[in-house]
């Protein structure tokens, strides 16, 4: 599942896309992000990569969010990339 989600994100080709995933508490989180969005990166290290999480930058809240690929419900990027669980 992780490879499938990463492949879909790569297909966005650097454009912004909408990512919907289920949080640990069961609520739905919607993030507008793009691959390789490093505009707000200020150092530090990714401490969740080994735990199977992916990281995205929420451009509306200006913060990074971590999510499990299995929790992704929808990815939408124009009419070219569309994934719904």
C-alpha positions in Angstrom: 0.0 0.0 0.0 2.8 2.4 0.8 4.4 1.9 -2.6 1.0 2.5 -4.3 0.4 5.8 -2.4 4.0 7.0 -3.1 3.5 6.2 -6.8 0.2 8.2 -6.9 2.0 11.1 -5.2 4.8 11.0 -7.8 2.1 11.0 -10.6 1.1 14.5 -9.4 4.4 15.8 -10.9 4.9 18.5 -8.3 1.4 20.0 -8.5 -0.7 20.5 -5.4 -3.1 17.7 -4.6 -5.8 17.0 -2.0 -5.1 14.2 0.4 -7.7 12.8 2.7 -6.8 10.3 5.5 -8.2 8.9 8.7 -6.5 10.1 11.8 -5.8 7.8 14.8 -8.9 9.2 16.6 -11.1 8.2 13.6 -11.7 11.7 12.3 -11.0 12.6 8.7 -8.2 15.0 7.9 -8.0 16.9 4.6 -4.6 18.3 3.5 -3.7 20.3 0.4 -0.1 19.5 -0.3 2.4 18.7 -3.0 5.3 16.3 -3.3 8.7 17.7 -2.2 7.1 20.8 -0.5 10.2 21.9 1.5 9.3 25.6 1.7 8.8 25.6 5.5 11.5 23.0 6.4 13.6 24.4 9.2 15.9 21.5 10.1 15.3 18.5 12.3 14.8 14.9 11.4 12.0 12.6 10.3 11.4 10.5 13.4 8.5 8.5 11.9 9.9 7.3 8.7 11.0 3.9 10.2 7.5 3.5 11.7 5.9 3.3 8.3 4.5 6.8 8.1 4.6 9.2 5.2 4.9 13.0 5.7 3.1 15.8 3.9 3.1 19.6 4.4 -0.3 21.1 4.9 0.0 24.4 3.0 -3.2 25.9 4.7 -2.1 25.2 8.2 1.7 25.6 7.4 2.7 22.5 9.3 3.8 19.0 8.6 1.5 16.0 9.1 2.3 12.3 9.3 0.0 9.6 8.1 -0.1 5.9 7.5 -0.5 4.9 3.9 -3.2 2.4 5.0 -5.3 5.4 6.4 -5.5 7.2 3.0 -9.1 7.5 1.8 -8.6 9.8 -1.2 -6.0 11.5 -3.3 -7.2 14.0 -6.0 -5.1 16.1 -8.3 -7.1 17.6 -11.1 -8.5 15.0 -13.5 -5.2 13.1 -13.9 -4.7 11.4 -10.5 -7.8 10.2 -8.6 -7.7 7.5 -5.9 -10.6 6.6 -3.7 -10.8 3.8 -1.2 
